[in-house]
C-alpha cells in the first residue's frame, strides 16, 4: 500500500504541470466561447 501511494504521489507531482496546462487551455477556451475574458480578469 505504501509503495503504491508513493508511486501515485510521484506521478501526480510529475503530471501536475501538464494537468495545469491542459486545464488552463480548456478553461481559456470555455471562457472565450462563453463570456469573453471577464472571469479571467477577475481571477488575476
Backbone bond lengths (Angstrom), bond angles and torsions (degrees), N, CA, C in turn:
res aa  C-N    CA-C-N  psi(-1)  N-CA   C-N-CA  omega(-1)  CA-C   N-CA-C  phi
1 X - - - 1.471 - - 1.529 110.69 -
2 X 1.337 116.83 -46.31 1.470 119.60 -178.10 1.528 110.06 -62.50
3 X 1.340 116.01 -41.47 1.462 119.48 -179.09 1.525 110.75 -63.20
4 X 1.328 116.29 -41.92 1.469 120.37 -179.51 1.518 110.26 -64.19
5 X 1.330 116.91 -44.42 1.470 119.10 -179.49 1.526 110.34 -64.20
6 X 1.338 116.98 -37.46 1.467 119.78 178.14 1.528 110.14 -63.17
7 X 1.329 116.78 -42.04 1.466 120.05 178.19 1.521 110.75 -62.78
8 X 1.333 116.84 -43.47 1.466 120.36 -179.04 1.523 110.17 -63.33
9 X 1.340 116.50 -44.59 1.469 119.52 -179.90 1.525 110.57 -63.34
10 X 1.322 117.11 -42.39 1.460 120.18 178.21 1.525 111.22 -61.59
11 X 1.329 116.41 -43.01 1.462 120.04 178.37 1.515 111.36 -62.38
12 X 1.339 116.85 -41.04 1.466 119.84 179.74 1.521 110.66 -63.88
13 X 1.337 116.33 -41.93 1.472 119.64 -179.65 1.532 109.77 -63.96
14 X 1.340 116.77 -40.30 1.462 119.39 -179.05 1.520 111.40 -70.76
15 X 1.338 116.83 -36.57 1.464 120.40 -174.62 1.518 112.54 -87.92
16 X 1.328 117.63 -10.08 1.469 119.75 -175.31 1.533 112.24 -55.92
17 X 1.363 120.55 -46.53 1.476 119.44 178.79 1.525 112.10 -59.88
18 X 1.341 116.96 -40.38 1.463 119.50 179.82 1.519 110.31 -65.05
19 X 1.340 116.79 -42.71 1.463 119.77 179.52 1.517 110.46 -63.01
20 X 1.338 116.76 -40.80 1.472 119.45 179.45 1.521 110.17 -62.21
21 X 1.346 117.27 -42.03 1.467 119.81 179.66 1.521 110.35 -62.99
22 X 1.329 116.83 -46.41 1.465 120.23 -178.58 1.518 110.28 -63.00
23 X 1.342 116.75 -44.77 1.461 119.97 -179.22 1.517 110.84 -64.43
24 X 1.324 117.41 -43.30 1.472 119.59 -178.46 1.523 110.18 -63.54
25 X 1.329 117.54 -40.09 1.469 120.33 179.20 1.528 109.88 -66.02
26 X 1.332 116.87 -44.72 1.465 119.98 -179.06 1.521 110.72 -64.28
27 X 1.332 116.81 -45.15 1.469 120.55 -179.85 1.522 109.80 -64.23
28 X 1.324 117.50 -41.55 1.462 120.54 178.84 1.522 111.24 -60.17
29 X 1.337 116.90 -42.13 1.465 119.67 179.24 1.521 110.17 -65.32
30 X 1.325 116.91 -42.38 1.469 119.74 -179.28 1.518 110.54 -62.08
31 X 1.337 116.81 -45.76 1.468 119.52 -176.78 1.528 110.26 -68.59
32 X 1.331 117.72 -38.26 1.468 119.87 179.42 1.524 109.95 -64.04
33 X 1.327 116.38 -42.12 1.463 119.42 -178.53 1.520 111.18 -73.01
34 X 1.336 116.74 -34.10 1.461 120.09 -173.54 1.511 113.24 -88.81
35 X 1.329 117.31 -71.76 1.464 120.73 -168.19 1.524 113.16 -120.27
36 X 1.310 119.41 16.08 1.453 120.04 -178.17 1.515 110.83 75.54
37 X 1.333 117.22 -145.69 1.460 121.44 -174.03 1.519 112.56 -106.10
38 X 1.326 119.06 14.92 1.462 120.73 -174.47 1.523 110.25 -63.98
39 X 1.339 117.55 -44.97 1.463 119.80 -176.67 1.525 110.79 -67.75
40 X 1.326 116.56 -38.63 1.461 119.59 -178.92 1.529 109.56 -64.16
41 X 1.327 117.54 -40.10 1.462 119.80 179.24 1.525 110.48 -64.62
42 X 1.322 117.93 -38.94 1.466 120.35 179.73 1.527 110.67 -63.70
43 X 1.326 117.21 -37.60 1.461 119.80 -179.22 1.522 110.67 -61.90
44 X 1.323 117.44 -46.04 1.465 120.48 -176.90 1.524 109.05 -70.38
